[in-house]
């Protein structure tokens, strides 16, 4: 997992959802949940 979101730089360890959600509902390890939804 990346330490920071590749889009906004948000610390991934502070993301309550653990990352954004991909189209297949898996968790993205590169983007935070605020930048990457579905």
mmCIF file of the N, C-alpha and C atoms, coordinates in Angstrom:
data_MODEL
# 
_entry.id   MODEL 
# 
loop_
_atom_site.group_PDB 
_atom_site.id 
_atom_site.type_symbol 
_atom_site.label_atom_id 
_atom_site.label_alt_id 
_atom_site.label_comp_id 
_atom_site.label_asym_id 
_atom_site.label_entity_id 
_atom_site.label_seq_id 
_atom_site.pdbx_PDB_ins_code 
_atom_site.Cartn_x 
_atom_site.Cartn_y 
_atom_site.Cartn_z 
_atom_site.occupancy 
_atom_site.B_iso_or_equiv 
_atom_site.pdbx_formal_charge 
_atom_site.auth_seq_id 
_atom_site.auth_comp_id 
_atom_site.auth_asym_id 
_atom_site.auth_atom_id 
_atom_site.pdbx_PDB_model_num 
ATOM 1   N N  . UNK A 1 1  ? 0.839   -1.185 0.000  1.00 0.00 ? 1  UNK A N  1 
ATOM 2   C CA . UNK A 1 1  ? 0.000   0.000  0.000  1.00 0.00 ? 1  UNK A CA 1 
ATOM 3   C C  . UNK A 1 1  ? 0.879   1.242  0.000  1.00 0.00 ? 1  UNK A C  1 
ATOM 4   N N  . UNK A 1 2  ? 0.464   2.206  -0.788 1.00 0.00 ? 2  UNK A N  1 
ATOM 5   C CA . UNK A 1 2  ? 1.151   3.487  -0.845 1.00 0.00 ? 2  UNK A CA 1 
ATOM 6   C C  . UNK A 1 2  ? 0.907   4.241  0.462  1.00 0.00 ? 2  UNK A C  1 
ATOM 7   N N  . UNK A 1 3  ? 1.876   5.029  0.908  1.00 0.00 ? 3  UNK A N  1 
ATOM 8   C CA . UNK A 1 3  ? 1.715   5.778  2.157  1.00 0.00 ? 3  UNK A CA 1 
ATOM 9   C C  . UNK A 1 3  ? 0.807   6.990  1.996  1.00 0.00 ? 3  UNK A C  1 
ATOM 10  N N  . UNK A 1 4  ? 0.734   7.512  0.771  1.00 0.00 ? 4  UNK A N  1 
ATOM 11  C CA . UNK A 1 4  ? -0.070  8.700  0.508  1.00 0.00 ? 4  UNK A CA 1 
ATOM 12  C C  . UNK A 1 4  ? -0.897  8.495  -0.760 1.00 0.00 ? 4  UNK A C  1 
ATOM 13  N N  . UNK A 1 5  ? -2.059  9.122  -0.794 1.00 0.00 ? 5  UNK A N  1 
ATOM 14  C CA . UNK A 1 5  ? -2.916  9.078  -1.978 1.00 0.00 ? 5  UNK A CA 1 
ATOM 15  C C  . UNK A 1 5  ? -2.155  9.673  -3.162 1.00 0.00 ? 5  UNK A C  1 
ATOM 16  N N  . UNK A 1 6  ? -2.198  9.000  -4.300 1.00 0.00 ? 6  UNK A N  1 
ATOM 17  C CA . UNK A 1 6  ? -1.475  9.461  -5.483 1.00 0.00 ? 6  UNK A CA 1 
ATOM 18  C C  . UNK A 1 6  ? -2.129  10.673 -6.137 1.00 0.00 ? 6  UNK A C  1 
ATOM 19  N N  . UNK A 1 7  ? -3.356  11.002 -5.743 1.00 0.00 ? 7  UNK A N  1 
ATOM 20  C CA . UNK A 1 7  ? -4.049  12.151 -6.319 1.00 0.00 ? 7  UNK A CA 1 
ATOM 21  C C  . UNK A 1 7  ? -3.921  13.402 -5.455 1.00 0.00 ? 7  UNK A C  1 
ATOM 22  N N  . UNK A 1 8  ? -4.241  13.284 -4.160 1.00 0.00 ? 8  UNK A N  1 
ATOM 23  C CA . UNK A 1 8  ? -4.277  14.477 -3.301 1.00 0.00 ? 8  UNK A CA 1 
ATOM 24  C C  . UNK A 1 8  ? -3.192  14.507 -2.231 1.00 0.00 ? 8  UNK A C  1 
ATOM 25  N N  . UNK A 1 9  ? -2.499  13.391 -2.008 1.00 0.00 ? 9  UNK A N  1 
ATOM 26  C CA . UNK A 1 9  ? -1.435  13.356 -1.012 1.00 0.00 ? 9  UNK A CA 1 
ATOM 27  C C  . UNK A 1 9  ? -1.899  13.072 0.403  1.00 0.00 ? 9  UNK A C  1 
ATOM 28  N N  . UNK A 1 10 ? -3.180  12.733 0.583  1.00 0.00 ? 10 UNK A N  1 
ATOM 29  C CA . UNK A 1 10 ? -3.729  12.424 1.908  1.00 0.00 ? 10 UNK A CA 1 
ATOM 30  C C  . UNK A 1 10 ? -3.045  11.170 2.462  1.00 0.00 ? 10 UNK A C  1 
ATOM 31  N N  . UNK A 1 11 ? -2.660  11.166 3.745  1.00 0.00 ? 11 UNK A N  1 
ATOM 32  C CA . UNK A 1 11 ? -2.032  9.979  4.336  1.00 0.00 ? 11 UNK A CA 1 
ATOM 33  C C  . UNK A 1 11 ? -3.004  8.796  4.352  1.00 0.00 ? 11 UNK A C  1 
ATOM 34  N N  . UNK A 1 12 ? -2.630  7.705  3.712  1.00 0.00 ? 12 UNK A N  1 
ATOM 35  C CA . UNK A 1 12 ? -3.523  6.552  3.596  1.00 0.00 ? 12 UNK A CA 1 
ATOM 36  C C  . UNK A 1 12 ? -3.852  5.925  4.949  1.00 0.00 ? 12 UNK A C  1 
ATOM 37  N N  . UNK A 1 13 ? -2.953  6.028  5.928  1.00 0.00 ? 13 UNK A N  1 
ATOM 38  C CA . UNK A 1 13 ? -3.236  5.433  7.237  1.00 0.00 ? 13 UNK A CA 1 
ATOM 39  C C  . UNK A 1 13 ? -4.340  6.181  7.988  1.00 0.00 ? 13 UNK A C  1 
ATOM 40  N N  . UNK A 1 14 ? -4.681  7.380  7.536  1.00 0.00 ? 14 UNK A N  1 
ATOM 41  C CA . UNK A 1 14 ? -5.764  8.146  8.163  1.00 0.00 ? 14 UNK A CA 1 
ATOM 42  C C  . UNK A 1 14 ? -7.105  7.957  7.457  1.00 0.00 ? 14 UNK A C  1 
ATOM 43  N N  . UNK A 1 15 ? -7.098  7.270  6.325  1.00 0.00 ? 15 UNK A N  1 
ATOM 44  C CA . UNK A 1 15 ? -8.336  7.030  5.578  1.00 0.00 ? 15 UNK A CA 1 
ATOM 45  C C  . UNK A 1 15 ? -9.156  5.973  6.313  1.00 0.00 ? 15 UNK A C  1 
ATOM 46  N N  . UNK A 1 16 ? -10.334 6.348  6.766  1.00 0.00 ? 16 UNK A N  1 
ATOM 47  C CA . UNK A 1 16 ? -11.174 5.441  7.554  1.00 0.00 ? 16 UNK A CA 1 
ATOM 48  C C  . UNK A 1 16 ? -11.612 4.212  6.773  1.00 0.00 ? 16 UNK A C  1 
ATOM 49  N N  . UNK A 1 17 ? -11.686 4.329  5.458  1.00 0.00 ? 17 UNK A N  1 
ATOM 50  C CA . UNK A 1 17 ? -12.102 3.197  4.622  1.00 0.00 ? 17 UNK A CA 1 
ATOM 51  C C  . UNK A 1 17 ? -10.919 2.386  4.111  1.00 0.00 ? 17 UNK A C  1 
ATOM 52  N N  . UNK A 1 18 ? -9.717  2.854  4.357  1.00 0.00 ? 18 UNK A N  1 
ATOM 53  C CA . UNK A 1 18 ? -8.527  2.123  3.933  1.00 0.00 ? 18 UNK A CA 1 
ATOM 54  C C  . UNK A 1 18 ? -8.153  2.315  2.476  1.00 0.00 ? 18 UNK A C  1 
ATOM 55  N N  . UNK A 1 19 ? -8.870  3.174  1.772  1.00 0.00 ? 19 UNK A N  1 
ATOM 56  C CA . UNK A 1 19 ? -8.604  3.444  0.362  1.00 0.00 ? 19 UNK A CA 1 
ATOM 57  C C  . UNK A 1 19 ? -9.892  3.611  -0.406 1.00 0.00 ? 19 UNK A C  1 
ATOM 58  N N  . UNK A 1 20 ? -9.754  4.035  -1.628 1.00 0.00 ? 20 UNK A N  1 
ATOM 59  C CA . UNK A 1 20 ? -10.925 4.205  -2.481 1.00 0.00 ? 20 UNK A CA 1 
ATOM 60  C C  . UNK A 1 20 ? -11.469 2.871  -2.950 1.00 0.00 ? 20 UNK A C  1 
ATOM 61  N N  . UNK A 1 21 ? -12.650 2.889  -3.540 1.00 0.00 ? 21 UNK A N  1 
ATOM 62  C CA . UNK A 1 21 ? -13.249 1.644  -4.027 1.00 0.00 ? 21 UNK A CA 1 
ATOM 63  C C  . UNK A 1 21 ? -13.175 1.568  -5.546 1.00 0.00 ? 21 UNK A C  1 
ATOM 64  N N  . UNK A 1 22 ? -12.700 0.430  -6.037 1.00 0.00 ? 22 UNK A N  1 
ATOM 65  C CA . UNK A 1 22 ? -12.641 0.174  -7.471 1.00 0.00 ? 22 UNK A CA 1 
ATOM 66  C C  . UNK A 1 22 ? -14.028 -0.208 -7.982 1.00 0.00 ? 22 UNK A C  1 
ATOM 67  N N  . UNK A 1 23 ? -14.181 -0.288 -9.283 1.00 0.00 ? 23 UNK A N  1 
ATOM 68  C CA . UNK A 1 23 ? -15.469 -0.638 -9.892 1.00 0.00 ? 23 UNK A CA 1 
ATOM 69  C C  . UNK A 1 23 ? -15.964 -2.008 -9.437 1.00 0.00 ? 23 UNK A C  1 
ATOM 70  N N  . UNK A 1 24 ? -15.032 -2.917 -9.126 1.00 0.00 ? 24 UNK A N  1 
ATOM 71  C CA . UNK A 1 24 ? -15.425 -4.258 -8.676 1.00 0.00 ? 24 UNK A CA 1 
ATOM 72  C C  . UNK A 1 24 ? -15.567 -4.347 -7.156 1.00 0.00 ? 24 UNK A C  1 
ATOM 73  N N  . UNK A 1 25 ? -15.614 -3.208 -6.491 1.00 0.00 ? 25 UNK A N  1 
ATOM 74  C CA . UNK A 1 25 ? -15.775 -3.074 -5.032 1.00 0.00 ? 25 UNK A CA 1 
ATOM 75  C C  . UNK A 1 25 ? -14.536 -3.444 -4.228 1.00 0.00 ? 25 UNK A C  1 
ATOM 76  N N  . UNK A 1 26 ? -13.421 -3.728 -4.885 1.00 0.00 ? 26 UNK A N  1 
ATOM 77  C CA . UNK A 1 26 ? -12.183 -3.968 -4.156 1.00 0.00 ? 26 UNK A CA 1 
ATOM 78  C C  . UNK A 1 26 ? -11.610 -2.620 -3.714 1.00 0.00 ? 26 UNK A C  1 
ATOM 79  N N  . UNK A 1 27 ? -10.706 -2.650 -2.752 1.00 0.00 ? 27 UNK A N  1 
ATOM 80  C CA . UNK A 1 27 ? -10.130 -1.420 -2.203 1.00 0.00 ? 27 UNK A CA 1 
ATOM 81  C C  . UNK A 1 27 ? -8.891  -1.018 -2.997 1.00 0.00 ? 27 UNK A C  1 
ATOM 82  N N  . UNK A 1 28 ? -8.825  0.238  -3.369 1.00 0.00 ? 28 UNK A N  1 
ATOM 83  C CA . UNK A 1 28 ? -7.665  0.772  -4.082 1.00 0.00 ? 28 UNK A CA 1 
ATOM 84  C C  . UNK A 1 28 ? -6.574  1.106  -3.077 1.00 0.00 ? 28 UNK A C  1 
ATOM 85  N N  . UNK A 1 29 ? -5.357  0.673  -3.357 1.00 0.00 ? 29 UNK A N  1 
ATOM 86  C CA . UNK A 1 29 ? -4.245  0.983  -2.460 1.00 0.00 ? 29 UNK A CA 1 
ATOM 87  C C  . UNK A 1 29 ? -3.478  2.224  -2.913 1.00 0.00 ? 29 UNK A C  1 
ATOM 88  N N  . UNK A 1 30 ? -3.873  2.818  -4.024 1.00 0.00 ? 30 UNK A N  1 
ATOM 89  C CA . UNK A 1 30 ? -3.181  3.997  -4.537 1.00 0.00 ? 30 UNK A CA 1 
ATOM 90  C C  . UNK A 1 30 ? -3.915  5.303  -4.271 1.00 0.00 ? 30 UNK A C  1 
ATOM 91  N N  . UNK A 1 31 ? -5.253  5.236  -4.138 1.00 0.00 ? 31 UNK A N  1 
ATOM 92  C CA . UNK A 1 31 ? -6.058  6.442  -3.995 1.00 0.00 ? 31 UNK A CA 1 
ATOM 93  C C  . UNK A 1 31 ? -6.947  6.368  -2.759 1.00 0.00 ? 31 UNK A C  1 
ATOM 94  N N  . UNK A 1 32 ? -7.129  7.497  -2.089 1.00 0.00 ? 32 UNK A N  1 
ATOM 95  C CA . UNK A 1 32 ? -7.955  7.536  -0.883 1.00 0.00 ? 32 UNK A CA 1 
ATOM 96  C C  . UNK A 1 32 ? -9.440  7.490  -1.238 1.00 0.00 ? 32 UNK A C  1 
ATOM 97  N N  . UNK A 1 33 ? -10.268 7.286  -0.242 1.00 0.00 ? 33 UNK A N  1 
ATOM 98  C CA . UNK A 1 33 ? -11.711 7.159  -0.466 1.00 0.00 ? 33 UNK A CA 1 
ATOM 99  C C  . UNK A 1 33 ? -12.366 8.485  -0.852 1.00 0.00 ? 33 UNK A C  1 
ATOM 100 N N  . UNK A 1 34 ? -11.680 9.591  -0.640 1.00 0.00 ? 34 UNK A N  1 
ATOM 101 C CA . UNK A 1 34 ? -12.235 10.891 -1.036 1.00 0.00 ? 34 UNK A CA 1 
ATOM 102 C C  . UNK A 1 34 ? -11.983 11.184 -2.516 1.00 0.00 ? 34 UNK A C  1 
ATOM 103 N N  . UNK A 1 35 ? -10.927 10.614 -3.078 1.00 0.00 ? 35 UNK A N  1 
ATOM 104 C CA . UNK A 1 35 ? -10.584 10.859 -4.485 1.00 0.00 ? 35 UNK A CA 1 
ATOM 105 C C  . UNK A 1 35 ? -11.114 9.778  -5.421 1.00 0.00 ? 35 UNK A C  1 
ATOM 106 N N  . UNK A 1 36 ? -11.246 8.561  -4.926 1.00 0.00 ? 36 UNK A N  1 
ATOM 107 C CA . UNK A 1 36 ? -11.539 7.425  -5.804 1.00 0.00 ? 36 UNK A CA 1 
ATOM 108 C C  . UNK A 1 36 ? -12.751 6.680  -5.281 1.00 0.00 ? 36 UNK A C  1 
ATOM 109 N N  . UNK A 1 37 ? -13.903 6.916  -5.903 1.00 0.00 ? 37 UNK A N  1 
ATOM 110 C CA . UNK A 1 37 ? -15.143 6.263  -5.484 1.00 0.00 ? 37 UNK A CA 1 
ATOM 111 C C  . UNK A 1 37 ? -15.721 5.535  -6.679 1.00 0.00 ? 37 UNK A C  1 
ATOM 112 N N  . UNK A 1 38 ? -15.977 4.235  -6.512 1.00 0.00 ? 38 UNK A N  1 
ATOM 113 C CA . UNK A 1 38 ? -16.527 3.373  -7.570 1.00 0.00 ? 38 UNK A CA 1 
ATOM 114 C C  . UNK A 1 38 ? -15.709 3.487  -8.823 1.00 0.00 ? 38 UNK A C  1 
# 
